[in-house]
Every structure is written in structure tokens, then in C-alpha cells.
Amino acid sequence: MTAETITKHEEPIPCDTPFGKALCLAWYDYGYWSETQWMCALLHNGAIVFVPHQDIRLVANYSSRLSSSKPPAPPANMAGLAVKP
């Protein structure tokens, strides 16, 4: 009996792979004795590849849920937003 788990992401995760920049669509976990594989769509040609976890590097995703490609500005009153003990 195997303990395979597939985790699909609601929003793709941008990452760097040995094949180039990609979006991770899901993780494949084959169990304790196997390394997790990332199912990625390559940005330059759309190919789907499976990349071992150790070969993945995450990249910034400034456009996630935003209308601009710039990082969001911090609130003006950052100290006022902190939770006081």
C-alpha cells in the first residue's frame, strides 16, 4: 500500500526550476521514502514537468491578487496596527 498525496494549488506558485521559470500547479508526495515532486508549467513553452523539491527556488510574486506588478506599500501607521500584549 502506498501513501501518495497530490496537493493542487488554487493559485499557482511562481518558481525557478532547472528548466527555467515556471508556475507550480501541484505537489506530488509519494510517501516517506521519496522526495516530493513539483508539477510545474514552464513559462517559456508551457511544458509540464515534474521537478524534485530540492531543485525548486521560489520567486517573488508581486502580481498575486493585486492589480499592479509593484510590491504593496506598507501601511502608514504600522505601529498602530501592532497587537499590544
PDB file with one MODEL, atoms N, CA, C and O in Angstrom:
MODEL        1
ATOM      1  N   MET A   1       0.840  -1.182   0.000  1.00  0.00           N
ATOM      2  CA  MET A   1       0.000   0.000   0.000  1.00  0.00           C
ATOM      3  C   MET A   1       0.886   1.247   0.000  1.00  0.00           C
ATOM      4  O   MET A   1       1.839   1.336   0.774  1.00  0.00           O
ATOM      5  N   THR A   2       0.574   2.192  -0.856  1.00  0.00           N
ATOM      6  CA  THR A   2       1.347   3.426  -0.921  1.00  0.00           C
ATOM      7  C   THR A   2       0.570   4.561  -0.278  1.00  0.00           C
ATOM      8  O   THR A   2      -0.650   4.487  -0.127  1.00  0.00           O
ATOM      9  N   ALA A   3       1.277   5.600   0.095  1.00  0.00           N
ATOM     10  CA  ALA A   3       0.652   6.756   0.732  1.00  0.00           C
ATOM     11  C   ALA A   3       0.857   7.973  -0.146  1.00  0.00           C
ATOM     12  O   ALA A   3       1.399   8.980   0.310  1.00  0.00           O
ATOM     13  N   GLU A   4       0.436   7.898  -1.389  1.00  0.00           N
ATOM     14  CA  GLU A   4       0.619   9.016  -2.316  1.00  0.00           C
ATOM     15  C   GLU A   4      -0.385  10.120  -2.021  1.00  0.00           C
ATOM     16  O   GLU A   4      -1.551   9.855  -1.731  1.00  0.00           O
ATOM     17  N   THR A   5       0.084  11.363  -2.098  1.00  0.00           N
ATOM     18  CA  THR A   5      -0.771  12.520  -1.879  1.00  0.00           C
ATOM     19  C   THR A   5      -0.516  13.527  -2.986  1.00  0.00           C
ATOM     20  O   THR A   5       0.634  13.831  -3.304  1.00  0.00           O
ATOM     21  N   ILE A   6      -1.582  14.040  -3.570  1.00  0.00           N
ATOM     22  CA  ILE A   6      -1.481  15.087  -4.576  1.00  0.00           C
ATOM     23  C   ILE A   6      -2.139  16.337  -3.996  1.00  0.00           C
ATOM     24  O   ILE A   6      -3.298  16.300  -3.583  1.00  0.00           O
ATOM     25  N   THR A   7      -1.395  17.440  -3.966  1.00  0.00           N
ATOM     26  CA  THR A   7      -1.918  18.699  -3.458  1.00  0.00           C
ATOM     27  C   THR A   7      -1.972  19.701  -4.594  1.00  0.00           C
ATOM     28  O   THR A   7      -0.937  20.164  -5.075  1.00  0.00           O
ATOM     29  N   LYS A   8      -3.207  20.041  -5.032  1.00  0.00           N
ATOM     30  CA  LYS A   8      -3.397  21.018  -6.113  1.00  0.00           C
ATOM     31  C   LYS A   8      -3.472  22.406  -5.479  1.00  0.00           C
ATOM     32  O   LYS A   8      -4.114  22.590  -4.445  1.00  0.00           O
ATOM     33  N   HIS A   9      -2.816  23.371  -6.103  1.00  0.00           N
ATOM     34  CA  HIS A   9      -2.814  24.734  -5.598  1.00  0.00           C
ATOM     35  C   HIS A   9      -3.926  25.530  -6.262  1.00  0.00           C
ATOM     36  O   HIS A   9      -4.095  25.473  -7.480  1.00  0.00           O
ATOM     37  N   GLU A  10      -4.683  26.273  -5.462  1.00  0.00           N
ATOM     38  CA  GLU A  10      -5.730  27.140  -6.012  1.00  0.00           C
ATOM     39  C   GLU A  10      -5.099  28.259  -6.845  1.00  0.00           C
ATOM     40  O   GLU A  10      -5.636  28.656  -7.880  1.00  0.00           O
ATOM     41  N   GLU A  11      -3.966  28.755  -6.383  1.00  0.00           N
ATOM     42  CA  GLU A  11      -3.233  29.788  -7.116  1.00  0.00           C
ATOM     43  C   GLU A  11      -1.830  29.257  -7.381  1.00  0.00           C
ATOM     44  O   GLU A  11      -1.147  28.876  -6.431  1.00  0.00           O
ATOM     45  N   PRO A  12      -1.370  29.215  -8.632  1.00  0.00           N
ATOM     46  CA  PRO A  12      -0.041  28.681  -8.935  1.00  0.00           C
ATOM     47  C   PRO A  12       1.066  29.434  -8.195  1.00  0.00           C
ATOM     48  O   PRO A  12       0.958  30.636  -7.953  1.00  0.00           O
ATOM     49  N   ILE A  13       2.120  28.717  -7.845  1.00  0.00           N
ATOM     50  CA  ILE A  13       3.257  29.289  -7.131  1.00  0.00           C
ATOM     51  C   ILE A  13       4.384  29.547  -8.127  1.00  0.00           C
ATOM     52  O   ILE A  13       4.874  28.603  -8.747  1.00  0.00           O
ATOM     53  N   PRO A  14       4.808  30.801  -8.299  1.00  0.00           N
ATOM     54  CA  PRO A  14       5.915  31.073  -9.223  1.00  0.00           C
ATOM     55  C   PRO A  14       7.232  30.561  -8.651  1.00  0.00           C
ATOM     56  O   PRO A  14       7.515  30.737  -7.466  1.00  0.00           O
ATOM     57  N   CYS A  15       8.037  29.923  -9.506  1.00  0.00           N
ATOM     58  CA  CYS A  15       9.297  29.345  -9.037  1.00  0.00           C
ATOM     59  C   CYS A  15      10.309  29.268 -10.178  1.00  0.00           C
ATOM     60  O   CYS A  15       9.971  29.380 -11.356  1.00  0.00           O
ATOM     61  N   ASP A  16      11.557  29.074  -9.778  1.00  0.00           N
ATOM     62  CA  ASP A  16      12.642  28.819 -10.728  1.00  0.00           C
ATOM     63  C   ASP A  16      12.947  27.333 -10.681  1.00  0.00           C
ATOM     64  O   ASP A  16      13.033  26.740  -9.606  1.00  0.00           O
ATOM     65  N   THR A  17      13.109  26.736 -11.853  1.00  0.00           N
ATOM     66  CA  THR A  17      13.443  25.316 -11.957  1.00  0.00           C
ATOM     67  C   THR A  17      14.713  25.190 -12.798  1.00  0.00           C
ATOM     68  O   THR A  17      15.155  26.175 -13.390  1.00  0.00           O
ATOM     69  N   PRO A  18      15.302  24.004 -12.861  1.00  0.00           N
ATOM     70  CA  PRO A  18      16.446  23.815 -13.755  1.00  0.00           C
ATOM     71  C   PRO A  18      16.090  24.029 -15.231  1.00  0.00           C
ATOM     72  O   PRO A  18      16.979  24.211 -16.063  1.00  0.00           O
ATOM     73  N   PHE A  19      14.789  24.007 -15.557  1.00  0.00           N
ATOM     74  CA  PHE A  19      14.325  24.189 -16.935  1.00  0.00           C
ATOM     75  C   PHE A  19      13.963  25.633 -17.250  1.00  0.00           C
ATOM     76  O   PHE A  19      13.674  25.958 -18.402  1.00  0.00           O
ATOM     77  N   GLY A  20      13.975  26.510 -16.240  1.00  0.00           N
ATOM     78  CA  GLY A  20      13.601  27.913 -16.414  1.00  0.00           C
ATOM     79  C   GLY A  20      12.484  28.299 -15.460  1.00  0.00           C
ATOM     80  O   GLY A  20      12.114  27.522 -14.580  1.00  0.00           O
ATOM     81  N   LYS A  21      11.947  29.501 -15.635  1.00  0.00           N
ATOM     82  CA  LYS A  21      10.868  29.986 -14.773  1.00  0.00           C
ATOM     83  C   LYS A  21       9.598  29.193 -15.038  1.00  0.00           C
ATOM     84  O   LYS A  21       9.314  28.798 -16.169  1.00  0.00           O
ATOM     85  N   ALA A  22       8.835  28.968 -13.959  1.00  0.00           N
ATOM     86  CA  ALA A  22       7.648  28.134 -14.076  1.00  0.00           C
ATOM     87  C   ALA A  22       6.618  28.520 -13.024  1.00  0.00           C
ATOM     88  O   ALA A  22       6.890  29.303 -12.113  1.00  0.00           O
ATOM     89  N   LEU A  23       5.432  27.949 -13.177  1.00  0.00           N
ATOM     90  CA  LEU A  23       4.383  28.053 -12.170  1.00  0.00           C
ATOM     91  C   LEU A  23       4.112  26.656 -11.639  1.00  0.00           C
ATOM     92  O   LEU A  23       3.849  25.732 -12.409  1.00  0.00           O
ATOM     93  N   CYS A  24       4.177  26.502 -10.319  1.00  0.00           N
ATOM     94  CA  CYS A  24       3.886  25.202  -9.720  1.00  0.00           C
ATOM     95  C   CYS A  24       2.374  25.052  -9.603  1.00  0.00           C
ATOM     96  O   CYS A  24       1.704  25.900  -9.014  1.00  0.00           O
ATOM     97  N   LEU A  25       1.843  23.975 -10.163  1.00  0.00           N
ATOM     98  CA  LEU A  25       0.411  23.725 -10.157  1.00  0.00           C
ATOM     99  C   LEU A  25      -0.005  22.761  -9.059  1.00  0.00           C
ATOM    100  O   LEU A  25      -1.130  22.829  -8.564  1.00  0.00           O
ATOM    101  N   ALA A  26       0.903  21.857  -8.673  1.00  0.00           N
ATOM    102  CA  ALA A  26       0.571  20.848  -7.658  1.00  0.00           C
ATOM    103  C   ALA A  26       1.852  20.221  -7.120  1.00  0.00           C
ATOM    104  O   ALA A  26       2.917  20.318  -7.730  1.00  0.00           O
ATOM    105  N   TRP A  27       1.724  19.576  -5.963  1.00  0.00           N
ATOM    106  CA  TRP A  27       2.812  18.776  -5.389  1.00  0.00           C
ATOM    107  C   TRP A  27       2.400  17.321  -5.415  1.00  0.00           C
ATOM    108  O   TRP A  27       1.246  16.993  -5.142  1.00  0.00           O
ATOM    109  N   TYR A  28       3.329  16.454  -5.739  1.00  0.00           N
ATOM    110  CA  TYR A  28       3.115  15.014  -5.674  1.00  0.00           C
ATOM    111  C   TYR A  28       4.015  14.466  -4.578  1.00  0.00           C
ATOM    112  O   TYR A  28       5.240  14.547  -4.678  1.00  0.00           O
ATOM    113  N   ASP A  29       3.421  13.916  -3.543  1.00  0.00           N
ATOM    114  CA  ASP A  29       4.175  13.339  -2.440  1.00  0.00           C
ATOM    115  C   ASP A  29       3.955  11.831  -2.484  1.00  0.00           C
ATOM    116  O   ASP A  29       2.841  11.351  -2.277  1.00  0.00           O
ATOM    117  N   TYR A  30       5.026  11.091  -2.756  1.00  0.00           N
ATOM    118  CA  TYR A  30       4.924   9.647  -2.916  1.00  0.00           C
ATOM    119  C   TYR A  30       5.166   8.884  -1.620  1.00  0.00           C
ATOM    120  O   TYR A  30       5.220   7.654  -1.630  1.00  0.00           O
ATOM    121  N   GLY A  31       5.311   9.589  -0.518  1.00  0.00           N
ATOM    122  CA  GLY A  31       5.497   8.923   0.765  1.00  0.00           C
ATOM    123  C   GLY A  31       6.840   9.230   1.392  1.00  0.00           C
ATOM    124  O   GLY A  31       7.624  10.025   0.873  1.00  0.00           O
ATOM    125  N   TYR A  32       7.086   8.589   2.509  1.00  0.00           N
ATOM    126  CA  TYR A  32       8.248   8.868   3.344  1.00  0.00           C
ATOM    127  C   TYR A  32       9.580   8.670   2.626  1.00  0.00           C
ATOM    128  O   TYR A  32      10.504   9.455   2.837  1.00  0.00           O
ATOM    129  N   TRP A  33       9.704   7.661   1.798  1.00  0.00           N
ATOM    130  CA  TRP A  33      10.988   7.315   1.195  1.00  0.00           C
ATOM    131  C   TRP A  33      11.251   7.986  -0.145  1.00  0.00           C
ATOM    132  O   TRP A  33      12.277   7.724  -0.774  1.00  0.00           O
ATOM    133  N   SER A  34      10.353   8.834  -0.585  1.00  0.00           N
ATOM    134  CA  SER A  34      10.527   9.508  -1.877  1.00  0.00           C
ATOM    135  C   SER A  34      10.461  11.011  -1.704  1.00  0.00           C
ATOM    136  O   SER A  34       9.750  11.520  -0.838  1.00  0.00           O
ATOM    137  N   GLU A  35      11.213  11.719  -2.541  1.00  0.00           N
ATOM    138  CA  GLU A  35      11.209  13.174  -2.483  1.00  0.00           C
ATOM    139  C   GLU A  35       9.959  13.733  -3.165  1.00  0.00           C
ATOM    140  O   GLU A  35       9.524  13.224  -4.199  1.00  0.00           O
ATOM    141  N   THR A  36       9.396  14.770  -2.584  1.00  0.00           N
ATOM    142  CA  THR A  36       8.225  15.422  -3.159  1.00  0.00           C
ATOM    143  C   THR A  36       8.577  16.001  -4.533  1.00  0.00           C
ATOM    144  O   THR A  36       9.639  16.598  -4.710  1.00  0.00           O
ATOM    145  N   GLN A  37       7.685  15.818  -5.490  1.00  0.00           N
ATOM    146  CA  GLN A  37       7.858  16.348  -6.842  1.00  0.00           C
ATOM    147  C   GLN A  37       6.909  17.524  -7.037  1.00  0.00           C
ATOM    148  O   GLN A  37       5.755  17.476  -6.612  1.00  0.00           O
ATOM    149  N   TRP A  38       7.398  18.571  -7.677  1.00  0.00           N
ATOM    150  CA  TRP A  38       6.572  19.725  -8.001  1.00  0.00           C
ATOM    151  C   TRP A  38       6.143  19.611  -9.464  1.00  0.00           C
ATOM    152  O   TRP A  38       6.988  19.458 -10.345  1.00  0.00           O
ATOM    153  N   MET A  39       4.844  19.683  -9.727  1.00  0.00           N
ATOM    154  CA  MET A  39       4.344  19.678 -11.095  1.00  0.00           C
ATOM    155  C   MET A  39       4.283  21.134 -11.552  1.00  0.00           C
ATOM    156  O   MET A  39       3.485  21.921 -11.043  1.00  0.00           O
ATOM    157  N   CYS A  40       5.128  21.479 -12.510  1.00  0.00           N
ATOM    158  CA  CYS A  40       5.283  22.875 -12.933  1.00  0.00           C
ATOM    159  C   CYS A  40       4.986  23.045 -14.413  1.00  0.00           C
ATOM    160  O   CYS A  40       5.272  22.168 -15.228  1.00  0.00           O
ATOM    161  N   ALA A  41       4.402  24.199 -14.744  1.00  0.00           N
ATOM    162  CA  ALA A  41       4.210  24.593 -16.140  1.00  0.00           C
ATOM    163  C   ALA A  41       5.282  25.619 -16.464  1.00  0.00           C
ATOM    164  O   ALA A  41       5.336  26.682 -15.845  1.00  0.00           O
ATOM    165  N   LEU A  42       6.135  25.304 -17.433  1.00  0.00           N
ATOM    166  CA  LEU A  42       7.207  26.223 -17.818  1.00  0.00           C
ATOM    167  C   LEU A  42       6.620  27.435 -18.541  1.00  0.00           C
ATOM    168  O   LEU A  42       5.735  27.298 -19.386  1.00  0.00           O
ATOM    169  N   LEU A  43       7.120  28.618 -18.200  1.00  0.00           N
ATOM    170  CA  LEU A  43       6.574  29.845 -18.778  1.00  0.00           C
ATOM    171  C   LEU A  43       6.988  30.050 -20.231  1.00  0.00           C
ATOM    172  O   LEU A  43       6.228  30.639 -21.000  1.00  0.00           O
ATOM    173  N   HIS A  44       8.170  29.584 -20.629  1.00  0.00           N
ATOM    174  CA  HIS A  44       8.643  29.864 -21.992  1.00  0.00           C
ATOM    175  C   HIS A  44       8.023  28.974 -23.055  1.00  0.00           C
ATOM    176  O   HIS A  44       8.004  29.347 -24.228  1.00  0.00           O
ATOM    177  N   ASN A  45       7.507  27.787 -22.668  1.00  0.00           N
ATOM    178  CA  ASN A  45       6.902  26.933 -23.699  1.00  0.00           C
ATOM    179  C   ASN A  45       5.645  26.190 -23.248  1.00  0.00           C
ATOM    180  O   ASN A  45       5.030  25.477 -24.041  1.00  0.00           O
ATOM    181  N   GLY A  46       5.260  26.351 -21.975  1.00  0.00           N
ATOM    182  CA  GLY A  46       4.036  25.718 -21.491  1.00  0.00           C
ATOM    183  C   GLY A  46       4.148  24.246 -21.154  1.00  0.00           C
ATOM    184  O   GLY A  46       3.157  23.625 -20.770  1.00  0.00           O
ATOM    185  N   ALA A  47       5.340  23.673 -21.290  1.00  0.00           N
ATOM    186  CA  ALA A  47       5.511  22.242 -20.996  1.00  0.00           C
ATOM    187  C   ALA A  47       5.289  21.973 -19.507  1.00  0.00           C
ATOM    188  O   ALA A  47       5.645  22.790 -18.657  1.00  0.00           O
ATOM    189  N   ILE A  48       4.703  20.829 -19.207  1.00  0.00           N
ATOM    190  CA  ILE A  48       4.505  20.383 -17.823  1.00  0.00           C
ATOM    191  C   ILE A  48       5.661  19.466 -17.465  1.00  0.00           C
ATOM    192  O   ILE A  48       5.917  18.479 -18.154  1.00  0.00           O
ATOM    193  N   VAL A  49       6.360  19.797 -16.379  1.00  0.00           N
ATOM    194  CA  VAL A  49       7.495  18.995 -15.933  1.00  0.00           C
ATOM    195  C   VAL A  49       7.336  18.682 -14.453  1.00  0.00           C
ATOM    196  O   VAL A  49       6.685  19.423 -13.717  1.00  0.00           O
ATOM    197  N   PHE A  50       7.933  17.584 -14.030  1.00  0.00           N
ATOM    198  CA  PHE A  50       7.975  17.223 -12.617  1.00  0.00           C
ATOM    199  C   PHE A  50       9.393  17.466 -12.127  1.00  0.00           C
ATOM    200  O   PHE A  50      10.351  16.910 -12.664  1.00  0.00           O
ATOM    201  N   VAL A  51       9.516  18.302 -11.102  1.00  0.00           N
ATOM    202  CA  VAL A  51      10.820  18.724 -10.617  1.00  0.00           C
ATOM    203  C   VAL A  51      10.963  18.304  -9.160  1.00  0.00           C
ATOM    204  O   VAL A  51      10.060  18.555  -8.362  1.00  0.00           O
ATOM    205  N   PRO A  52      12.083  17.666  -8.790  1.00  0.00           N
ATOM    206  CA  PRO A  52      12.300  17.312  -7.383  1.00  0.00           C
ATOM    207  C   PRO A  52      12.331  18.561  -6.502  1.00  0.00           C
ATOM    208  O   PRO A  52      12.781  19.627  -6.923  1.00  0.00           O
ATOM    209  N   HIS A  53      11.852  18.408  -5.294  1.00  0.00           N
ATOM    210  CA  HIS A  53      11.754  19.512  -4.346  1.00  0.00           C
ATOM    211  C   HIS A  53      13.076  20.260  -4.171  1.00  0.00           C
ATOM    212  O   HIS A  53      13.073  21.488  -4.082  1.00  0.00           O
ATOM    213  N   GLN A  54      14.189  19.559  -4.121  1.00  0.00           N
ATOM    214  CA  GLN A  54      15.492  20.201  -3.879  1.00  0.00           C
ATOM    215  C   GLN A  54      15.936  21.110  -5.017  1.00  0.00           C
ATOM    216  O   GLN A  54      16.824  21.939  -4.819  1.00  0.00           O
ATOM    217  N   ASP A  55      15.345  20.980  -6.203  1.00  0.00           N
ATOM    218  CA  ASP A  55      15.738  21.795  -7.356  1.00  0.00           C
ATOM    219  C   ASP A  55      14.859  23.030  -7.561  1.00  0.00           C
ATOM    220  O   ASP A  55      15.044  23.757  -8.536  1.00  0.00           O
ATOM    221  N   ILE A  56      13.916  23.276  -6.669  1.00  0.00           N
ATOM    222  CA  ILE A  56      12.975  24.389  -6.799  1.00  0.00           C
ATOM    223  C   ILE A  56      13.460  25.583  -5.986  1.00  0.00           C
ATOM    224  O   ILE A  56      13.937  25.427  -4.862  1.00  0.00           O
ATOM    225  N   ARG A  57      13.335  26.770  -6.559  1.00  0.00           N
ATOM    226  CA  ARG A  57      13.607  28.024  -5.857  1.00  0.00           C
ATOM    227  C   ARG A  57      12.404  28.935  -6.065  1.00  0.00           C
ATOM    228  O   ARG A  57      11.993  29.174  -7.201  1.00  0.00           O
ATOM    229  N   LEU A  58      11.846  29.441  -4.984  1.00  0.00           N
ATOM    230  CA  LEU A  58      10.688  30.322  -5.090  1.00  0.00           C
ATOM    231  C   LEU A  58      11.120  31.713  -5.534  1.00  0.00           C
ATOM    232  O   LEU A  58      12.237  32.147  -5.253  1.00  0.00           O
ATOM    233  N   VAL A  59      10.235  32.397  -6.221  1.00  0.00           N
ATOM    234  CA  VAL A  59      10.498  33.762  -6.664  1.00  0.00           C
ATOM    235  C   VAL A  59       9.361  34.650  -6.173  1.00  0.00           C
ATOM    236  O   VAL A  59       8.287  34.156  -5.829  1.00  0.00           O
ATOM    237  N   ALA A  60       9.597  35.953  -6.140  1.00  0.00           N
ATOM    238  CA  ALA A  60       8.572  36.902  -5.696  1.00  0.00           C
ATOM    239  C   ALA A  60       7.412  36.922  -6.677  1.00  0.00           C
ATOM    240  O   ALA A  60       7.602  36.819  -7.889  1.00  0.00           O
ATOM    241  N   ASN A  61       6.219  37.054  -6.142  1.00  0.00           N
ATOM    242  CA  ASN A  61       5.018  37.136  -6.957  1.00  0.00           C
ATOM    243  C   ASN A  61       4.261  38.401  -6.559  1.00  0.00           C
ATOM    244  O   ASN A  61       3.321  38.350  -5.767  1.00  0.00           O
ATOM    245  N   TYR A  62       4.681  39.529  -7.117  1.00  0.00           N
ATOM    246  CA  TYR A  62       4.064  40.795  -6.758  1.00  0.00           C
ATOM    247  C   TYR A  62       2.676  40.965  -7.365  1.00  0.00           C
ATOM    248  O   TYR A  62       1.905  41.799  -6.890  1.00  0.00           O
ATOM    249  N   SER A  63       2.342  40.215  -8.379  1.00  0.00           N
ATOM    250  CA  SER A  63       1.050  40.385  -9.031  1.00  0.00           C
ATOM    251  C   SER A  63      -0.044  39.522  -8.424  1.00  0.00           C
ATOM    252  O   SER A  63      -1.191  39.589  -8.866  1.00  0.00           O
ATOM    253  N   SER A  64       0.275  38.727  -7.443  1.00  0.00           N
ATOM    254  CA  SER A  64      -0.711  37.863  -6.822  1.00  0.00           C
ATOM    255  C   SER A  64      -1.788  38.687  -6.125  1.00  0.00           C
ATOM    256  O   SER A  64      -1.519  39.404  -5.161  1.00  0.00           O
ATOM    257  N   ARG A  65      -3.004  38.571  -6.629  1.00  0.00           N
ATOM    258  CA  ARG A  65      -4.171  39.244  -6.070  1.00  0.00           C
ATOM    259  C   ARG A  65      -4.047  40.771  -6.039  1.00  0.00           C
ATOM    260  O   ARG A  65      -4.739  41.433  -5.266  1.00  0.00           O
ATOM    261  N   LEU A  66      -3.197  41.310  -6.850  1.00  0.00           N
ATOM    262  CA  LEU A  66      -3.033  42.753  -6.938  1.00  0.00           C
ATOM    263  C   LEU A  66      -3.206  43.183  -8.387  1.00  0.00           C
ATOM    264  O   LEU A  66      -3.059  42.370  -9.299  1.00  0.00           O
ATOM    265  N   SER A  67      -3.516  44.454  -8.602  1.00  0.00           N
ATOM    266  CA  SER A  67      -3.662  44.937  -9.976  1.00  0.00           C
ATOM    267  C   SER A  67      -2.369  45.547 -10.492  1.00  0.00           C
ATOM    268  O   SER A  67      -2.305  45.935 -11.658  1.00  0.00           O
ATOM    269  N   SER A  68      -1.333  45.643  -9.656  1.00  0.00           N
ATOM    270  CA  SER A  68      -0.065  46.240 -10.040  1.00  0.00           C
ATOM    271  C   SER A  68       1.044  45.207  -9.937  1.00  0.00           C
ATOM    272  O   SER A  68       0.923  44.234  -9.193  1.00  0.00           O
ATOM    273  N   SER A  69       2.128  45.415 -10.685  1.00  0.00           N
ATOM    274  CA  SER A  69       3.251  44.492 -10.600  1.00  0.00           C
ATOM    275  C   SER A  69       4.274  44.940  -9.563  1.00  0.00           C
ATOM    276  O   SER A  69       5.326  44.316  -9.420  1.00  0.00           O
ATOM    277  N   LYS A  70       3.974  46.024  -8.835  1.00  0.00           N
ATOM    278  CA  LYS A  70       4.878  46.509  -7.794  1.00  0.00           C
ATOM    279  C   LYS A  70       4.462  45.922  -6.444  1.00  0.00           C
ATOM    280  O   LYS A  70       3.290  45.602  -6.246  1.00  0.00           O
ATOM    281  N   PRO A  71       5.405  45.779  -5.520  1.00  0.00           N
ATOM    282  CA  PRO A  71       5.039  45.271  -4.205  1.00  0.00           C
ATOM    283  C   PRO A  71       4.153  46.284  -3.479  1.00  0.00           C
ATOM    284  O   PRO A  71       4.292  47.489  -3.689  1.00  0.00           O
ATOM    285  N   PRO A  72       3.242  45.805  -2.625  1.00  0.00           N
ATOM    286  CA  PRO A  72       2.366  46.737  -1.922  1.00  0.00           C
ATOM    287  C   PRO A  72       3.145  47.590  -0.934  1.00  0.00           C
ATOM    288  O   PRO A  72       4.128  47.136  -0.348  1.00  0.00           O
ATOM    289  N   ALA A  73       2.702  48.824  -0.754  1.00  0.00           N
ATOM    290  CA  ALA A  73       3.339  49.729   0.213  1.00  0.00           C
ATOM    291  C   ALA A  73       2.860  49.373   1.619  1.00  0.00           C
ATOM    292  O   ALA A  73       1.703  48.990   1.793  1.00  0.00           O
ATOM    293  N   PRO A  74       3.719  49.491   2.612  1.00  0.00           N
ATOM    294  CA  PRO A  74       3.285  49.206   3.979  1.00  0.00           C
ATOM    295  C   PRO A  74       2.314  50.288   4.451  1.00  0.00           C
ATOM    296  O   PRO A  74       2.364  51.419   3.967  1.00  0.00           O
ATOM    297  N   PRO A  75       1.433  49.947   5.390  1.00  0.00           N
ATOM    298  CA  PRO A  75       0.501  50.946   5.915  1.00  0.00           C
ATOM    299  C   PRO A  75       1.260  52.109   6.551  1.00  0.00           C
ATOM    300  O   PRO A  75       2.348  51.917   7.095  1.00  0.00           O
ATOM    301  N   ALA A  76       0.693  53.310   6.486  1.00  0.00           N
ATOM    302  CA  ALA A  76       1.355  54.498   7.032  1.00  0.00           C
ATOM    303  C   ALA A  76       1.509  54.402   8.543  1.00  0.00           C
ATOM    304  O   ALA A  76       2.513  54.852   9.095  1.00  0.00           O
ATOM    305  N   ASN A  77       0.529  53.823   9.212  1.00  0.00           N
ATOM    306  CA  ASN A  77       0.561  53.730  10.664  1.00  0.00           C
ATOM    307  C   ASN A  77       0.851  52.290  11.075  1.00  0.00           C
ATOM    308  O   ASN A  77       0.010  51.656  11.712  1.00  0.00           O
ATOM    309  N   MET A  78       2.013  51.765  10.725  1.00  0.00           N
ATOM    310  CA  MET A  78       2.363  50.375  11.007  1.00  0.00           C
ATOM    311  C   MET A  78       2.360  50.088  12.513  1.00  0.00           C
ATOM    312  O   MET A  78       1.901  49.026  12.935  1.00  0.00           O
ATOM    313  N   ALA A  79       2.867  51.023  13.328  1.00  0.00           N
ATOM    314  CA  ALA A  79       2.912  50.793  14.777  1.00  0.00           C
ATOM    315  C   ALA A  79       1.511  50.693  15.357  1.00  0.00           C
ATOM    316  O   ALA A  79       1.295  49.939  16.306  1.00  0.00           O
ATOM    317  N   GLY A  80       0.556  51.434  14.812  1.00  0.00           N
ATOM    318  CA  GLY A  80      -0.806  51.393  15.325  1.00  0.00           C
ATOM    319  C   GLY A  80      -1.511  50.091  15.005  1.00  0.00           C
ATOM    320  O   GLY A  80      -2.523  49.777  15.631  1.00  0.00           O
ATOM    321  N   LEU A  81      -1.007  49.323  14.050  1.00  0.00           N
ATOM    322  CA  LEU A  81      -1.619  48.053  13.680  1.00  0.00           C
ATOM    323  C   LEU A  81      -1.107  46.890  14.512  1.00  0.00           C
ATOM    324  O   LEU A  81      -1.691  45.807  14.484  1.00  0.00           O
ATOM    325  N   ALA A  82      -0.037  47.095  15.243  1.00  0.00           N
ATOM    326  CA  ALA A  82       0.556  46.017  16.031  1.00  0.00           C
ATOM    327  C   ALA A  82      -0.355  45.644  17.194  1.00  0.00           C
ATOM    328  O   ALA A  82      -1.010  46.502  17.786  1.00  0.00           O
ATOM    329  N   VAL A  83      -0.387  44.372  17.506  1.00  0.00           N
ATOM    330  CA  VAL A  83      -1.180  43.883  18.638  1.00  0.00           C
ATOM    331  C   VAL A  83      -0.390  44.125  19.903  1.00  0.00           C
ATOM    332  O   VAL A  83       0.769  43.726  20.014  1.00  0.00           O
ATOM    333  N   LYS A  84      -1.021  44.775  20.845  1.00  0.00           N
ATOM    334  CA  LYS A  84      -0.334  45.053  22.108  1.00  0.00           C
ATOM    335  C   LYS A  84      -0.633  43.942  23.110  1.00  0.00           C
ATOM    336  O   LYS A  84      -1.782  43.519  23.237  1.00  0.00           O
ATOM    337  N   PRO A  85       0.403  43.457  23.835  1.00  0.00           N
ATOM    338  CA  PRO A  85       0.161  42.374  24.792  1.00  0.00           C
ATOM    339  C   PRO A  85      -0.629  42.828  26.010  1.00  0.00           C
ATOM    340  O   PRO A  85      -0.908  42.024  26.900  1.00  0.00           O
TER     341      PRO A  85
ENDMDL
END
